[in-house]
């Protein structure tokens, strides 16, 4: 074997040995992208479901409750004037009156009141841009709004989808769903006793294609905006509302025939006459 070939083969064997050794070292390596199913937002969504038991090792230490308020004791303080309701109009009175209500009277609400609640939550308030009553990252509007009607005048009991673009209800399931939604909400009976249970879901891809890893954060923020609109609108109408985040995801998704992956339930808002 001539010297040049011997040198080449020696170098090649050294390179191969070095690569094998590198693979055994605990150094960070570039990992090829995983499929979309490995999206961290969706992983978190699955991990945070009630009853989730896929822990490895001992359960996490969640710590103790921190102070309710953060203050800066050693800095100047400026006392603000007391808010005047007349300067803020009806909105300030509504803000003061809003409380989570879990006791409802056995009286129906009207279809007009239901329409006002839906419009306050998701209605199109600026038709030229199809902009809605609640803000949305990039105006992409991933949230879908469903109505479980329990006691609404001139509306049969069942599950409805709010068609935002036409301000109409689409009935997707008939029947009395009070017990089913209460069971899905960890047995919280007041949700079935309300006149209406609103369910907010998200179609994640509406936001994911643009905002990628920020998607889940933006979607949850938007759900909060809409839920607050519902609570304030209910208070303004003399109704009571209570937002609920505790539920069995799979059961609530099944109630609306959602796959829990491409579209998943995020929030419940119970509304009833008080």
Rosetta silent file (secondary structure, phi, psi, omega in degrees, C-alpha in Angstrom):
SEQUENCE: XXXXXXXXXXXXXXXXXXXXXXXXXXXXXXXXXXXXXXXXXXXXXXXXXXXXXXXXXXXXXXXXXXXXXXXXXXXXXXXXXXXXXXXXXXXXXXXXXXXXXXXXXXXXXXXXXXXXXXXXXXXXXXXXXXXXXXXXXXXXXXXXXXXXXXXXXXXXXXXXXXXXXXXXXXXXXXXXXXXXXXXXXXXXXXXXXXXXXXXXXXXXXXXXXXXXXXXXXXXXXXXXXXXXXXXXXXXXXXXXXXXXXXXXXXXXXXXXXXXXXXXXXXXXXXXXXX
SCORE:     score description
SCORE:     0.000 S_00000001
   1 L     0.000  129.564 -177.917    0.000    0.000    0.000 S_00000001
   2 L   -73.766  159.281 -175.444    1.476    3.337   -0.991 S_00000001
   3 H   -58.802  -37.544 -177.830    1.971    6.038    1.683 S_00000001
   4 H   -63.439  -44.531 -179.431   -0.803    8.302    0.333 S_00000001
   5 H   -67.034  -38.975  179.185   -3.438    5.551    0.513 S_00000001
   6 H   -62.490  -39.269  178.757   -2.228    4.510    3.977 S_00000001
   7 H   -64.947  -41.984 -178.721   -2.540    8.125    5.151 S_00000001
   8 H   -64.250  -46.940 -179.322   -6.059    8.442    3.733 S_00000001
   9 H   -65.881  -37.845  177.923   -7.335    5.235    5.327 S_00000001
  10 H   -62.857  -43.033  178.851   -5.777    6.133    8.659 S_00000001
  11 H   -64.947  -39.367 -179.764   -7.443    9.530    8.646 S_00000001
  12 H   -64.312  -44.049  179.267  -10.792    8.019    7.710 S_00000001
  13 H   -64.251  -37.809  178.262  -10.644    5.481   10.545 S_00000001
  14 H   -63.857  -41.409  179.966   -9.680    8.224   13.007 S_00000001
  15 H   -64.113  -42.953  179.644  -12.622   10.355   11.878 S_00000001
  16 H   -64.737  -40.086  178.076  -15.056    7.455   12.244 S_00000001
  17 H   -65.306  -39.532  178.400  -13.743    6.659   15.708 S_00000001
  18 H   -64.301  -40.392  179.444  -14.052   10.287   16.759 S_00000001
  19 H   -64.017  -41.613  179.327  -17.664   10.454   15.565 S_00000001
  20 H   -63.301  -40.690  179.740  -18.535    7.290   17.496 S_00000001
  21 H   -66.511  -38.685  179.589  -16.959    8.703   20.638 S_00000001
  22 H   -61.098  -36.144 -178.494  -18.805   11.990   20.237 S_00000001
  23 H   -66.043  -24.474 -178.314  -22.124   10.167   20.158 S_00000001
  24 H   -86.239  -13.801 -177.844  -21.380    8.679   23.569 S_00000001
  25 L   -78.566  145.413 -179.292  -20.606   12.030   25.214 S_00000001
  26 L   -82.244   41.421  179.872  -23.434   13.749   27.170 S_00000001
  27 L   -87.991  152.949  176.032  -23.045   16.954   25.174 S_00000001
  28 L   -66.105  136.354  179.870  -26.038   18.837   23.755 S_00000001
  29 L  -125.954  154.618  176.498  -26.672   17.832   20.181 S_00000001
  30 L   -70.388  125.366 -179.455  -28.884   19.219   17.502 S_00000001
  31 L  -105.302  131.283  179.665  -32.120   17.232   17.451 S_00000001
  32 L   -61.814  150.997 -178.606  -34.133   17.130   14.245 S_00000001
  33 L   -57.376  139.151  177.044  -37.561   18.769   14.463 S_00000001
  34 L   -86.917  163.786  179.508  -40.246   16.541   15.869 S_00000001
  35 L   -64.451  166.749 -174.460  -43.633   16.194   14.215 S_00000001
  36 H   -58.711  -27.216  179.808  -46.370   18.693   14.957 S_00000001
  37 H   -61.326  -18.094 -179.192  -47.868   16.335   17.548 S_00000001
  38 H   -91.467    9.559  177.658  -44.909   17.195   19.774 S_00000001
  39 L   -50.357  128.664 -174.130  -45.879   20.891   19.927 S_00000001
  40 H   -62.696  -34.364  177.537  -45.037   22.005   23.481 S_00000001
  41 H   -61.564  -43.933  179.172  -48.331   23.853   23.865 S_00000001
  42 H   -69.863  -34.321  175.127  -50.277   20.703   23.104 S_00000001
  43 H   -60.819  -44.463  178.368  -47.999   18.679   25.385 S_00000001
  44 H   -63.525  -41.490  179.862  -48.791   21.091   28.191 S_00000001
  45 H   -57.947  -43.392  178.882  -52.489   20.936   27.361 S_00000001
  46 H   -69.175  -41.792 -175.544  -52.428   17.154   27.727 S_00000001
  47 H   -65.735  -31.983 -172.872  -50.227   17.216   30.826 S_00000001
  48 L   -90.869    7.249  177.470  -52.451   19.700   32.690 S_00000001
  49 L   -68.384  143.481  175.597  -55.703   17.722   32.376 S_00000001
  50 L   -57.620  139.644  179.077  -57.292   16.742   35.724 S_00000001
  51 L    81.956    5.811  179.987  -56.346   13.245   36.759 S_00000001
  52 L   -65.071  127.607 -173.846  -53.199   13.260   34.661 S_00000001
  53 L  -125.727   18.177 -176.536  -50.931   10.562   36.115 S_00000001
  54 L   -89.085   53.029  175.064  -48.034   10.341   33.694 S_00000001
  55 L   -85.708  148.150  170.808  -45.422   11.482   36.194 S_00000001
  56 L  -110.405  116.670 -177.178  -41.980    9.948   36.208 S_00000001
  57 L    88.827 -165.900 -176.319  -40.714    9.702   39.740 S_00000001
  58 L   -68.932  155.034  178.691  -42.260   11.417   42.791 S_00000001
  59 L   -62.491  152.678 -177.889  -44.953   14.074   42.306 S_00000001
  60 L   -68.842  153.175  174.854  -43.669   17.653   42.024 S_00000001
  61 L   -89.625  110.583 -175.881  -43.438   19.929   45.032 S_00000001
  62 L   -84.218   -3.416  175.334  -45.831   22.780   44.266 S_00000001
  63 L    78.558 -169.066 -178.327  -44.639   24.886   47.219 S_00000001
  64 L  -110.410  168.674 -178.378  -46.691   27.120   49.500 S_00000001
  65 L   -72.155  128.331  177.555  -48.988   30.063   48.839 S_00000001
  66 L   -81.497  172.296  177.823  -47.080   33.347   48.320 S_00000001
  67 L   -56.780  145.613 -178.695  -48.330   36.741   49.590 S_00000001
  68 L   -68.571  -34.273 -175.788  -51.533   37.924   47.899 S_00000001
  69 L  -120.757  142.731  172.224  -50.190   41.412   47.182 S_00000001
  70 L  -100.640  130.312  179.423  -46.846   42.683   45.961 S_00000001
  71 L  -134.330  158.508  172.986  -45.783   46.016   47.447 S_00000001
  72 L  -115.502   93.279 -170.823  -42.744   48.300   47.446 S_00000001
  73 L   -69.417  -20.581 -172.428  -42.677   49.553   51.055 S_00000001
  74 L  -107.674   25.215  179.196  -39.738   51.943   50.702 S_00000001
  75 L  -121.849  159.837  178.580  -40.849   54.018   47.713 S_00000001
  76 L   -62.048  146.299  178.423  -43.103   57.107   47.456 S_00000001
  77 L  -122.075  140.014  178.624  -46.850   56.427   47.233 S_00000001
  78 L  -117.092  118.209  179.612  -49.476   58.556   45.508 S_00000001
  79 L   -75.238  127.572 -178.965  -53.065   58.158   46.685 S_00000001
  80 L   -90.091  149.254  175.903  -55.474   57.974   43.760 S_00000001
  81 L   -62.777  148.764  176.748  -58.929   59.561   43.750 S_00000001
  82 L   -64.034  131.267  179.243  -61.834   57.204   44.431 S_00000001
  83 L   -58.555  133.689  179.184  -63.338   56.048   41.103 S_00000001
  84 L  -102.432  122.626 -175.602  -66.544   57.901   40.320 S_00000001
  85 H   -63.045  -35.975 -177.026  -69.212   55.801   38.652 S_00000001
  86 H   -66.499  -26.830  179.525  -70.782   58.746   36.841 S_00000001
  87 H   -77.268  -30.243  177.782  -67.508   59.512   35.055 S_00000001
  88 H   -91.904   -2.261 -178.852  -67.155   55.964   33.827 S_00000001
  89 L    70.704 -157.389 -177.027  -70.820   55.640   32.963 S_00000001
  90 H   -63.027  -28.689 -176.107  -72.618   52.357   33.323 S_00000001
  91 H   -60.503  -41.644 -178.558  -69.389   50.382   32.892 S_00000001
  92 H   -64.580  -38.447  177.596  -67.964   51.417   36.272 S_00000001
  93 H   -64.411  -39.663  179.086  -71.155   50.332   38.038 S_00000001
  94 H   -65.656  -41.864  179.635  -70.993   46.990   36.251 S_00000001
  95 H   -60.337  -40.412  179.706  -67.337   46.534   37.213 S_00000001
  96 H   -68.507  -34.083 -173.432  -68.196   47.081   40.868 S_00000001
  97 H   -83.939  -18.103 -174.283  -71.144   44.702   40.766 S_00000001
  98 L   -66.236  123.021  173.802  -69.459   41.785   39.001 S_00000001
  99 L  -143.399  151.507  174.933  -69.088   38.739   41.254 S_00000001
 100 E   -69.893  123.438 -177.252  -68.998   35.025   40.526 S_00000001
 101 L  -113.589  130.379 -178.754  -72.546   33.759   41.106 S_00000001
 102 L  -119.719    1.394  178.598  -73.323   30.077   41.671 S_00000001
 103 L  -117.165  122.866 -174.378  -76.967   30.242   42.777 S_00000001
 104 L  -124.893  148.605  177.673  -79.584   30.753   40.084 S_00000001
 105 L   -80.054  154.647 -179.361  -83.348   31.137   40.059 S_00000001
 106 L   -86.385   58.710  178.573  -85.529   28.628   38.266 S_00000001
 107 L  -133.408  143.027 -178.184  -86.660   31.164   35.662 S_00000001
 108 L   -74.150  157.016  165.592  -85.712   31.295   31.982 S_00000001
 109 E   -98.704  162.735 -176.439  -83.693   33.993   30.302 S_00000001
 110 L   -88.747  161.686  175.221  -84.881   35.371   26.989 S_00000001
 111 H   -64.652  -30.788  176.069  -83.460   34.748   23.550 S_00000001
 112 H   -63.194  -45.351  178.996  -82.775   38.482   23.376 S_00000001
 113 H   -63.479  -41.015  178.017  -80.602   38.282   26.496 S_00000001
 114 H   -62.076  -41.718  178.453  -78.751   35.275   25.117 S_00000001
 115 H   -62.082  -39.045  178.487  -78.091   37.149   21.881 S_00000001
 116 H   -65.724  -39.681  178.480  -76.688   40.109   23.798 S_00000001
 117 H   -62.797  -44.583 -179.085  -74.368   37.822   25.772 S_00000001
 118 H   -65.226  -40.801  180.000  -73.080   36.165   22.615 S_00000001
 119 H   -66.406  -39.837  178.467  -72.523   39.472   20.870 S_00000001
 120 H   -63.947  -31.505 -178.083  -70.637   40.869   23.864 S_00000001
 121 H   -78.010  -49.813 -168.999  -68.429   37.779   23.860 S_00000001
 122 H  -138.066    3.985 -174.395  -67.626   37.299   20.190 S_00000001
 123 L   -62.315  151.923  177.535  -69.806   39.578   18.078 S_00000001
 124 E   -79.708  112.936 -175.962  -68.394   41.427   15.074 S_00000001
 125 E  -100.076  -12.285  178.073  -68.157   45.054   16.201 S_00000001
 126 E  -137.771   86.474 -173.399  -66.304   46.433   13.157 S_00000001
 127 H   -55.831  -37.834 -178.178  -67.697   44.807    9.999 S_00000001
 128 H   -56.242  -36.157  179.361  -65.162   46.251    7.497 S_00000001
 129 H  -106.830    4.802 -175.985  -62.339   44.315    9.185 S_00000001
 130 L    52.823   37.802  178.774  -64.539   41.623   10.754 S_00000001
 131 E   -83.963  146.613 -170.925  -63.095   42.632   14.111 S_00000001
 132 E  -109.438  178.619 -175.082  -64.818   41.280   17.206 S_00000001
 133 L   -69.591  -23.186  179.061  -65.764   42.414   20.699 S_00000001
 134 L  -116.401  144.780 -179.209  -62.704   40.787   22.296 S_00000001
 135 L   -69.847  152.986  179.717  -59.083   41.237   21.167 S_00000001
 136 L  -144.231  135.527  179.154  -57.230   38.456   19.377 S_00000001
 137 H   -58.144  120.534  179.566  -53.548   38.107   18.499 S_00000001
 138 H    68.488   11.646 -175.909  -53.250   38.969   14.817 S_00000001
 139 H    51.444   43.057 -177.651  -57.066   39.122   14.600 S_00000001
 140 L   -96.753  -21.149  171.962  -56.976   35.365   13.931 S_00000001
 141 L    50.047   70.303  178.983  -59.788   34.458   16.371 S_00000001
 142 L   -77.942  -13.755 -173.830  -59.044   30.839   17.313 S_00000001
 143 E   -81.406  132.091  170.469  -61.831   30.690   19.933 S_00000001
 144 E  -107.955  147.059 -175.422  -65.125   28.987   19.152 S_00000001
 145 E  -120.149  125.624  179.516  -68.146   29.594   21.378 S_00000001
 146 E  -117.131  149.651 -179.933  -70.746   26.936   22.219 S_00000001
 147 E  -120.079  122.494  167.366  -74.001   27.295   24.123 S_00000001
 148 E   -99.134  103.469 -175.521  -75.531   24.572   26.256 S_00000001
 149 E   -85.733  120.690 -179.940  -79.063   25.903   26.584 S_00000001
 150 L  -106.667  -47.171  178.818  -80.841   24.709   29.742 S_00000001
 151 L  -143.230   88.193  178.258  -83.600   27.299   30.303 S_00000001
 152 E  -131.476  126.552 -179.281  -83.949   29.840   27.506 S_00000001
 153 L   -59.555  134.945  176.737  -87.331   31.070   26.268 S_00000001
 154 L    63.652   24.380  176.399  -88.127   29.957   22.702 S_00000001
 155 E  -137.719  121.286  179.904  -84.986   27.826   22.491 S_00000001
 156 L   -65.756  149.202  176.301  -84.996   24.042   22.776 S_00000001
 157 L   -63.710  144.182  178.867  -82.569   22.447   25.185 S_00000001
 158 E   153.406 -171.651  179.611  -79.376   21.249   23.587 S_00000001
 159 E  -105.941  133.866 -178.044  -75.924   22.256   22.410 S_00000001
 160 E  -129.161  150.045  172.912  -75.479   25.089   19.934 S_00000001
 161 E  -106.866  133.906  178.546  -72.548   26.616   18.093 S_00000001
 162 E   -84.177  112.449  176.839  -72.419   30.396   17.778 S_00000001
 163 E   -85.089   99.928 -171.856  -71.932   31.307   14.115 S_00000001
 164 H   -61.116  -43.623 -171.029  -70.185   34.633   14.539 S_00000001
 165 H   -65.546  -23.924 -179.979  -70.358   35.777   10.927 S_00000001
 166 H  -116.553   -0.154 -177.532  -74.172   35.589   10.828 S_00000001
 167 L    52.055   53.891  179.972  -74.957   36.073   14.550 S_00000001
 168 E  -134.021  164.716  175.826  -76.948   32.840   14.599 S_00000001
 169 E  -107.046  136.157  177.030  -77.045   29.619   16.587 S_00000001
 170 E  -112.192  116.248 -178.670  -76.424   26.251   14.966 S_00000001
 171 E   -77.801  121.449 -178.004  -77.915   23.352   16.899 S_00000001
 172 E  -109.374  -12.505  178.119  -75.408   20.506   16.983 S_00000001
 173 E  -159.725  129.804  179.358  -77.040   18.342   19.639 S_00000001
 174 E   -95.895  156.934  173.883  -80.578   18.159   21.026 S_00000001
 175 L   117.187  171.572 -179.859  -81.613   17.188   24.525 S_00000001
 176 L   -84.083  114.004 -175.336  -81.125   17.959   28.193 S_00000001
 177 L  -111.284   15.304 -175.597  -77.385   18.218   28.863 S_00000001
 178 H   -63.137  -48.462 -179.320  -77.477   19.586   32.402 S_00000001
 179 H   -66.414  -37.363 -177.553  -76.323   16.428   34.140 S_00000001
 180 H   -65.388  -43.655 -178.108  -73.713   15.711   31.471 S_00000001
 181 H   -72.311  -35.104  177.149  -72.032   19.108   31.706 S_00000001
 182 H   -64.228  -41.791  178.450  -72.121   19.070   35.523 S_00000001
 183 H   -64.602  -40.930  178.516  -70.485   15.633   35.554 S_00000001
 184 H   -65.032  -28.669 -179.754  -67.837   16.793   33.080 S_00000001
 185 L   -91.703   44.113  175.624  -67.165   19.794   35.338 S_00000001
 186 L    57.935   31.171  176.681  -66.013   17.569   38.225 S_00000001
 187 L    79.033   17.340  179.350  -69.561   17.274   39.583 S_00000001
 188 L   -78.414   99.747 -171.431  -70.180   21.013   40.027 S_00000001
 189 L   -64.775  -28.943 -175.342  -73.981   20.984   40.013 S_00000001
 190 H   -63.041  -23.583 -179.677  -74.508   24.734   39.682 S_00000001
 191 H   -66.122  -37.151  175.942  -73.272   24.596   36.072 S_00000001
 192 H   -77.385  -21.098  179.120  -76.278   22.477   35.151 S_00000001
 193 H   -82.902  -13.672  178.157  -78.566   24.685   37.232 S_00000001
 194 L   -69.212  164.710  175.828  -77.619   27.789   35.249 S_00000001
 195 L   -71.578  -37.352 -177.111  -79.755   28.954   32.348 S_00000001
 196 E  -142.190  138.789  168.887  -76.842   28.622   29.935 S_00000001
 197 E  -111.888  114.066  175.742  -73.409   27.036   30.034 S_00000001
 198 E   -87.535  134.636  176.136  -71.046   28.693   27.584 S_00000001
 199 E  -119.910  123.500  177.759  -68.096   26.569   26.492 S_00000001
 200 E   -98.592  126.121  175.327  -65.066   28.213   24.925 S_00000001
 201 E  -120.766  172.035  178.765  -62.897   26.019   22.724 S_00000001
 202 E  -133.678  136.122  167.567  -59.872   26.755   20.549 S_00000001
 203 E   -98.270   97.918 -167.339  -58.857   25.710   17.067 S_00000001
 204 L   -61.815  -34.758 -174.523  -55.130   26.016   17.698 S_00000001
 205 H   -64.314  -23.249  177.267  -53.954   25.980   14.090 S_00000001
 206 H   -59.320  -30.740  179.271  -55.676   29.311   13.427 S_00000001
 207 H  -102.735  -32.041 -173.801  -52.980   30.896   15.552 S_00000001
 208 H   -62.091  -38.194 -175.344  -50.186   28.325   15.310 S_00000001
 209 H   -59.316  -26.432 -178.382  -49.420   28.851   11.619 S_00000001
 210 H  -103.381  -43.848 -171.086  -48.351   32.422   12.394 S_00000001
 211 H  -102.766   -3.853  170.117  -47.270   32.585   16.037 S_00000001
 212 H    50.627 -116.348 -172.167  -45.827   29.073   16.446 S_00000001
 213 H   -70.386  -12.177  176.751  -44.542   28.507   19.995 S_00000001
 214 H   -86.178   -5.070 -171.741  -46.463   31.527   21.337 S_00000001
 215 H   -52.142  -54.658 -171.698  -49.750   30.013   20.196 S_00000001
 216 H   -63.081  -37.126  178.414  -50.942   28.466   23.430 S_00000001
 217 H   -63.568  -46.900 -179.183  -50.221   31.603   25.427 S_00000001
 218 H   -63.798  -39.876 -178.727  -52.125   33.827   23.012 S_00000001
 219 H   -64.140  -43.841  179.815  -55.070   31.438   22.840 S_00000001
 220 H   -65.979  -39.054  176.022  -55.444   31.302   26.627 S_00000001
 221 H   -59.006  -44.013 -178.569  -55.237   35.083   26.879 S_00000001
 222 H   -65.225  -39.691  176.734  -58.011   35.413   24.324 S_00000001
 223 H   -59.189  -38.543  177.250  -60.217   32.940   26.178 S_00000001
 224 H   -65.037  -40.639  178.010  -59.812   35.129   29.272 S_00000001
 225 H   -59.363  -46.540 -176.404  -60.816   38.258   27.347 S_00000001
 226 H   -66.982  -42.701  179.192  -63.985   36.594   26.075 S_00000001
 227 H   -61.185  -40.374  178.385  -64.919   35.127   29.448 S_00000001
 228 H   -66.448  -39.342  174.922  -64.599   38.542   31.086 S_00000001
 229 H   -57.758  -43.676  178.911  -66.799   40.075   28.392 S_00000001
 230 H   -61.810  -44.284 -178.845  -69.419   37.428   29.161 S_00000001
 231 H   -64.030  -42.836 -179.604  -69.245   38.090   32.898 S_00000001
 232 H   -69.766  -39.275  178.237  -69.563   41.847   32.499 S_00000001
 233 H   -65.256  -40.457  177.752  -72.385   41.555   29.975 S_00000001
 234 H   -61.825  -43.676  179.130  -74.255   39.178   32.274 S_00000001
 235 H   -62.007  -41.899  179.276  -73.876   41.603   35.186 S_00000001
 236 H   -63.277  -28.544  179.791  -75.131   44.477   33.035 S_00000001
 237 L   -89.795    3.657 -178.908  -78.226   42.426   32.171 S_00000001
 238 L    78.980   19.234  179.347  -78.923   41.660   35.828 S_00000001
 239 E  -105.044  167.305  175.900  -77.768   38.055   35.465 S_00000001
 240 E  -108.108  149.240 -179.629  -75.140   36.096   37.368 S_00000001
 241 E  -140.704  150.859  176.667  -72.068   34.456   35.852 S_00000001
 242 E  -146.118  115.068  175.747  -69.295   32.174   37.040 S_00000001
 243 E   -78.347  141.464 -174.853  -66.247   31.182   34.968 S_00000001
 244 E  -132.929  127.386  177.303  -65.042   27.613   35.538 S_00000001
 245 L  -110.829   -1.800 -177.234  -61.716   26.067   34.579 S_00000001
 246 L   -97.373  110.195  177.738  -62.088   22.752   36.422 S_00000001
 247 L  -161.825  160.149  173.284  -63.404   20.003   34.174 S_00000001
 248 L   -81.144  112.179 -173.524  -62.518   16.660   32.668 S_00000001
 249 H   -56.595  -47.878 -175.871  -61.211   17.639   29.258 S_00000001
 250 H   -62.966  -38.859 -179.304  -62.069   14.405   27.490 S_00000001
 251 H   -68.450  -42.411 -179.357  -65.637   14.382   28.810 S_00000001
 252 H   -69.347  -39.668  176.000  -66.319   18.001   27.890 S_00000001
 253 H   -61.306  -42.097 -179.386  -64.771   17.551   24.446 S_00000001
 254 H   -63.836  -33.774  179.481  -66.896   14.455   23.889 S_00000001
 255 H   -59.987  -33.551 -179.402  -70.020   16.410   24.805 S_00000001
 256 L  -106.145    6.033 -179.033  -69.373   18.698   21.825 S_00000001
 257 L    58.621   42.928  174.636  -67.732   16.043   19.643 S_00000001
 258 L   -95.459  145.639 -176.852  -64.382   17.862   19.677 S_00000001
 259 L   -79.505  -10.740  178.814  -61.250   15.789   19.059 S_00000001
 260 L    75.829    0.389 -178.116  -59.344   17.492   21.909 S_00000001
 261 L  -121.093  -63.059  176.270  -56.309   17.960   19.669 S_00000001
 262 L   -74.422  -35.300  174.167  -57.131   20.186   16.713 S_00000001
 263 E  -136.237  132.089 -175.572  -59.961   21.762   18.692 S_00000001
 264 E  -142.826  145.231  176.505  -60.247   21.510   22.466 S_00000001
 265 E   -69.771  139.551 -177.903  -62.432   22.954   25.223 S_00000001
 266 E  -120.223  -28.826 -165.734  -60.690   25.552   27.395 S_00000001
 267 E  -157.896  147.832  171.255  -63.247   27.263   29.602 S_00000001
 268 E  -121.624  139.163  171.823  -66.819   27.133   30.891 S_00000001
 269 E  -128.377  113.002  177.281  -68.894   30.190   31.843 S_00000001
 270 E   -87.327  135.179 -179.883  -72.179   29.487   33.601 S_00000001
 271 E  -133.815  132.565  179.295  -74.820   32.241   33.321 S_00000001
 272 E  -155.694  167.719  178.849  -78.206   32.342   35.026 S_00000001
 273 E   -77.526  133.876 -177.260  -80.897   34.514   36.485 S_00000001
 274 L  -119.454    0.000    0.000  -80.201   35.546   40.111 S_00000001
